Amino acid sequence: MSPIRVIISGGGTGGHIFPAISIANAVKASRPDAEILFVGAEGKMEMEKVPAAGFEIVGLPVAGLHRKLTLRNLAFPFKLLRSLLKAKSVIRNFKPDVAVGVGGYASGPVLRIASQSGIPSLLQEQNSFPGITNRLLAKKAAKICVAYDKMERFFAKDKILITGNPVRNDLLSDISKEEALSHWKLAQDKKTILVIGGSLGARSVNNGIINTISDLPAGIQVIWQTGKFYFSEMNEKLPSELKGRVVVTDFISRMDMAFAAADLVVSRAGASSISELAILGKPTVFVPSPNVSEDHQTKNAMALVEKDAAVLVKDAQVNSLLDEAAALLSQDEKLAELAKNIKQFARPDAADDIAEEVIKLAQK
């Protein structure tokens, strides 16, 4: 059996990158001889995270169109053309057997050139409302792996496979709550809220927390990932008397320790975050980002809220976040119900199922 060659393209946020790395790891676990090349966007976080995971990556100069009128949009067609030419060169040199698109700017040029070259492609759509890149690429894709029901509204029914979204393997470690709280130097006898605004942070969530953190009830402590852009500001504004009870960090590398410590999570409603929280069975307050295409995070969150599997606070109401979280932490039965119901959305074998489809396409 000859080695298979796989290109995986996309990125821009952790929500695209971490599932892509999980798929790559699952392919390698099944086919250790597989050769895998990532293609991302220059300057985006995949250019750092993918090599750290042990895979090679090539960057394209691609960028998205800004929704507001700006001079930067004038560069879009030129960057797109350069990206298409570079993608053509990459595919010609690497000679992949299959191309995988996980969403994000870079997947557009790569999968378009792959399709034109007769290379089968697989899309992995994380959200309940697909992004424009995957909607455009879907017509030429051989398979489309999704995480939500009713996706035939957007894609051909015969191409759809409901696999769920892959999650990072390192989240599934067996860490006790006591060990996790010790890791964060937090009290063993207080309830803990974990606040994560996505891998890049979320200004509105951060502002909602800092505006109300002075009223944090005495029996509650917080682990707070601000994102690197907001860390200095939030850390400076945090009242000094709370620094023992509130851990402020720009990025959490040990998310397993963070989740194990948390009694309740406050999170954006990105698809990967939802998948991770479902597998871990964490009671969650979702604050969907209003700054995403088609308001897809609200649609993601509502799929859970409608099944009593999560609570939603609108982005415009972030100043009520800590009050909402504190109220939930006083209701043990409600927390148990949310934990039980969110687990119904878990698909722990997602990466393996997608990898199996990738390998099938490659072998054709």
RAQUIDA-V790454 format. One record per pair of residues at least 4 apart in sequence whose ideal C-beta (glycine too) atoms are under 7 Angstrom apart, sorted by sequence separation. I is the first residue (numbers start at 0). J is the second residue. If there is no record, write none. Layout:
{{I | J} {I | J}}
//
This chain:
{{11 | 15} {12 | 16} {13 | 17} {15 | 19} {16 | 20} {17 | 21} {18 | 22} {19 | 23} {20 | 24} {21 | 25} {22 | 26} {23 | 27} {24 | 28} {25 | 29} {26 | 30} {27 | 31} {39 | 43} {42 | 46} {44 | 48} {45 | 49} {47 | 51} {48 | 52} {50 | 54} {65 | 69} {74 | 78} {75 | 79} {76 | 80} {77 | 81} {78 | 82} {79 | 83} {80 | 84} {81 | 85} {82 | 86} {83 | 87} {84 | 88} {85 | 89} {86 | 90} {87 | 91} {88 | 92} {89 | 93} {102 | 106} {105 | 109} {106 | 110} {107 | 111} {108 | 112} {109 | 113} {110 | 114} {111 | 115} {112 | 116} {126 | 130} {129 | 133} {131 | 135} {132 | 136} {133 | 137} {136 | 140} {150 | 154} {154 | 158} {166 | 170} {174 | 178} {175 | 179} {176 | 180} {177 | 181} {178 | 182} {179 | 183} {196 | 200} {197 | 201} {201 | 205} {202 | 206} {203 | 207} {204 | 208} {205 | 209} {206 | 210} {207 | 211} {208 | 212} {215 | 219} {225 | 229} {226 | 230} {229 | 233} {230 | 234} {231 | 235} {232 | 236} {233 | 237} {237 | 241} {241 | 245} {253 | 257} {254 | 258} {255 | 259} {256 | 260} {257 | 261} {268 | 272} {270 | 274} {271 | 275} {272 | 276} {273 | 277} {274 | 278} {275 | 279} {291 | 295} {294 | 298} {295 | 299} {296 | 300} {297 | 301} {298 | 302} {300 | 304} {301 | 305} {312 | 316} {319 | 323} {320 | 324} {321 | 325} {322 | 326} {323 | 327} {324 | 328} {325 | 329} {330 | 334} {331 | 335} {332 | 336} {333 | 337} {334 | 338} {335 | 339} {336 | 340} {337 | 341} {338 | 342} {348 | 352} {349 | 353} {350 | 354} {351 | 355} {353 | 357} {354 | 358} {355 | 359} {356 | 360} {357 | 361} {358 | 362} {359 | 363} {10 | 15} {41 | 46} {49 | 54} {90 | 95} {101 | 106} {113 | 118} {124 | 129} {129 | 134} {145 | 150} {151 | 156} {154 | 159} {174 | 179} {180 | 185} {196 | 201} {200 | 205} {225 | 230} {237 | 242} {267 | 272} {268 | 273} {276 | 281} {289 | 294} {291 | 296} {303 | 308} {304 | 309} {9 | 15} {10 | 16} {27 | 33} {39 | 45} {50 | 56} {65 | 71} {100 | 106} {114 | 120} {137 | 143} {185 | 191} {215 | 221} {251 | 257} {266 | 272} {303 | 309} {327 | 333} {26 | 33} {39 | 46} {49 | 56} {65 | 72} {113 | 120} {180 | 187} {276 | 283} {304 | 311} {312 | 319} {327 | 334} {27 | 35} {37 | 45} {64 | 72} {151 | 159} {196 | 204} {225 | 233} {237 | 245} {288 | 296} {312 | 320} {10 | 19} {26 | 35} {124 | 133} {150 | 159} {196 | 205} {287 | 296} {300 | 309} {9 | 19} {39 | 49} {46 | 56} {100 | 110} {110 | 120} {177 | 187} {194 | 204} {237 | 247} {266 | 276} {287 | 297} {45 | 56} {64 | 75} {98 | 109} {122 | 133} {143 | 154} {300 | 311} {312 | 323} {7 | 19} {23 | 35} {37 | 49} {46 | 58} {98 | 110} {264 | 276} {62 | 75} {234 | 247} {287 | 300} {310 | 323} {122 | 136} {145 | 159} {194 | 208} {233 | 247} {7 | 22} {98 | 113} {122 | 137} {143 | 158} {208 | 223} {285 | 300} {7 | 23} {62 | 78} {142 | 158} {143 | 159} {144 | 160} {145 | 161} {37 | 54} {39 | 56} {41 | 58} {61 | 78} {137 | 154} {146 | 163} {264 | 281} {266 | 283} {268 | 285} {310 | 327} {19 | 37} {37 | 55} {38 | 56} {40 | 58} {41 | 59} {60 | 78} {61 | 79} {95 | 113} {122 | 140} {140 | 158} {142 | 160} {144 | 162} {146 | 164} {35 | 54} {36 | 55} {37 | 56} {38 | 57} {39 | 58} {40 | 59} {41 | 60} {120 | 139} {121 | 140} {124 | 143} {134 | 153} {230 | 249} {263 | 282} {264 | 283} {265 | 284} {266 | 285} {267 | 286} {268 | 287} {98 | 118} {100 | 120} {120 | 140} {121 | 141} {127 | 147} {205 | 225} {261 | 281} {267 | 287} {5 | 26} {36 | 57} {38 | 59} {40 | 61} {60 | 81} {61 | 82} {97 | 118} {120 | 141} {121 | 142} {122 | 143} {123 | 144} {124 | 145} {125 | 146} {258 | 279} {263 | 284} {265 | 286} {267 | 288} {40 | 62} {60 | 82} {86 | 108} {90 | 112} {97 | 119} {98 | 120} {99 | 121} {100 | 122} {101 | 123} {102 | 124} {119 | 141} {122 | 144} {223 | 245} {225 | 247} {227 | 249} {59 | 82} {86 | 109} {90 | 113} {95 | 118} {102 | 125} {121 | 144} {221 | 244} {223 | 246} {226 | 249} {227 | 250} {258 | 281} {97 | 121} {99 | 123} {129 | 153} {205 | 229} {209 | 233} {220 | 244} {221 | 245} {222 | 246} {223 | 247} {224 | 248} {225 | 249} {285 | 309} {83 | 108} {87 | 112} {107 | 132} {114 | 139} {200 | 225} {201 | 226} {212 | 237} {213 | 238} {220 | 245} {221 | 246} {289 | 314} {59 | 85} {82 | 108} {86 | 112} {90 | 116} {106 | 132} {110 | 136} {200 | 226} {215 | 241} {224 | 250} {273 | 299} {283 | 309} {284 | 310} {285 | 311} {286 | 312} {288 | 314} {3 | 30} {59 | 86} {192 | 219} {194 | 221} {199 | 226} {200 | 227} {202 | 229} {209 | 236} {224 | 251} {269 | 296} {287 | 314} {5 | 33} {7 | 35} {16 | 44} {102 | 130} {190 | 218} {196 | 224} {200 | 228} {205 | 233} {268 | 296} {284 | 312} {286 | 314} {309 | 337} {10 | 39} {11 | 40} {16 | 45} {20 | 49} {83 | 112} {103 | 132} {107 | 136} {189 | 218} {190 | 219} {191 | 220} {192 | 221} {193 | 222} {194 | 223} {195 | 224} {200 | 229} {212 | 241} {267 | 296} {270 | 299} {307 | 336} {308 | 337} {2 | 32} {3 | 33} {4 | 34} {5 | 35} {6 | 36} {7 | 37} {8 | 38} {10 | 40} {102 | 132} {189 | 219} {194 | 224} {196 | 226} {273 | 303} {2 | 33} {13 | 44} {23 | 54} {102 | 133} {189 | 220} {191 | 222} {268 | 299} {286 | 317} {2 | 34} {6 | 38} {11 | 43} {16 | 48} {20 | 52} {57 | 89} {268 | 300} {308 | 340} {309 | 341} {10 | 43} {16 | 49} {100 | 133} {212 | 245} {307 | 340} {308 | 341} {186 | 220} {286 | 320} {306 | 340} {10 | 45} {185 | 220} {222 | 257} {308 | 343} {100 | 136} {284 | 320} {308 | 344} {306 | 343} {222 | 260} {303 | 341} {125 | 164} {183 | 222} {222 | 261} {284 | 323} {284 | 324} {63 | 104} {303 | 344} {62 | 104} {61 | 104} {61 | 105} {282 | 327} {59 | 105} {61 | 108} {38 | 86} {59 | 108} {38 | 89} {282 | 334} {283 | 337} {265 | 320} {282 | 337} {282 | 338} {36 | 93} {281 | 338} {280 | 338} {283 | 341} {265 | 324} {281 | 341} {185 | 246} {263 | 324} {280 | 341} {280 | 342} {40 | 103} {183 | 246} {40 | 104} {193 | 257} {263 | 327} {277 | 341} {40 | 105} {193 | 258} {263 | 328} {276 | 341} {277 | 342} {39 | 105} {201 | 267} {262 | 328} {38 | 105} {193 | 260} {277 | 344} {278 | 345} {193 | 261} {277 | 345} {191 | 260} {192 | 261} {195 | 264} {278 | 347} {191 | 261} {197 | 267} {38 | 109} {191 | 262} {192 | 263} {193 | 264} {194 | 265} {195 | 266} {196 | 267} {263 | 334} {273 | 344} {190 | 262} {197 | 269} {262 | 334} {183 | 256} {192 | 265} {182 | 256} {185 | 260} {22 | 99} {179 | 256} {183 | 260} {179 | 259} {180 | 260} {174 | 255} {179 | 260} {19 | 101} {174 | 256} {204 | 286} {18 | 101} {172 | 255} {176 | 259} {170 | 254} {176 | 260} {170 | 255} {174 | 259} {15 | 101} {169 | 255} {6 | 93} {15 | 102} {201 | 288} {15 | 103} {170 | 258} {4 | 93} {6 | 95} {4 | 94} {5 | 95} {8 | 98} {4 | 95} {5 | 96} {8 | 99} {9 | 100} {4 | 96} {5 | 97} {6 | 98} {7 | 99} {8 | 100} {9 | 101} {11 | 103} {3 | 96} {6 | 99} {9 | 102} {10 | 103} {11 | 104} {5 | 99} {7 | 101} {9 | 103} {10 | 105} {9 | 105} {8 | 105} {9 | 106} {8 | 106} {8 | 109} {22 | 123} {8 | 110} {6 | 109} {18 | 123} {170 | 275} {164 | 270} {215 | 321} {219 | 325} {18 | 125} {164 | 271} {211 | 318} {214 | 321} {166 | 274} {210 | 318} {166 | 275} {170 | 279} {212 | 321} {216 | 325} {219 | 328} {164 | 274} {207 | 317} {211 | 321} {14 | 125} {163 | 274} {203 | 314} {206 | 317} {207 | 318} {166 | 278} {208 | 320} {204 | 317} {207 | 320} {208 | 321} {203 | 317} {146 | 270} {146 | 274} {192 | 324} {190 | 328} {22 | 165} {21 | 165} {24 | 168} {126 | 270} {21 | 166} {125 | 270} {18 | 164} {21 | 167} {125 | 271} {18 | 165} {21 | 168} {17 | 167} {44 | 198} {147 | 302} {131 | 292} {130 | 292} {128 | 293} {128 | 295} {127 | 295} {126 | 295} {128 | 298} {127 | 298} {127 | 299} {126 | 299} {127 | 302} {163 | 346} {13 | 197} {162 | 346} {165 | 349} {12 | 197} {13 | 198} {164 | 349} {165 | 350} {12 | 198} {163 | 349} {12 | 199} {162 | 349} {165 | 353} {162 | 352} {162 | 353} {160 | 356} {144 | 353} {144 | 356} {142 | 356} {142 | 360} {141 | 360} {123 | 353} {121 | 356} {121 | 357} {121 | 360} {119 | 360} {119 | 363} {18 | 271} {17 | 271} {14 | 269} {14 | 270} {14 | 271} {13 | 271} {99 | 357} {97 | 357} {97 | 360} {97 | 361} {96 | 361} {25 | 350} {29 | 354} {24 | 350} {25 | 351} {22 | 350} {26 | 354} {30 | 358} {21 | 350} {25 | 354} {29 | 358} {22 | 353} {26 | 357} {22 | 354} {26 | 358} {22 | 357} {5 | 357} {3 | 358} {5 | 361} {3 | 361} {3 | 362}}
//
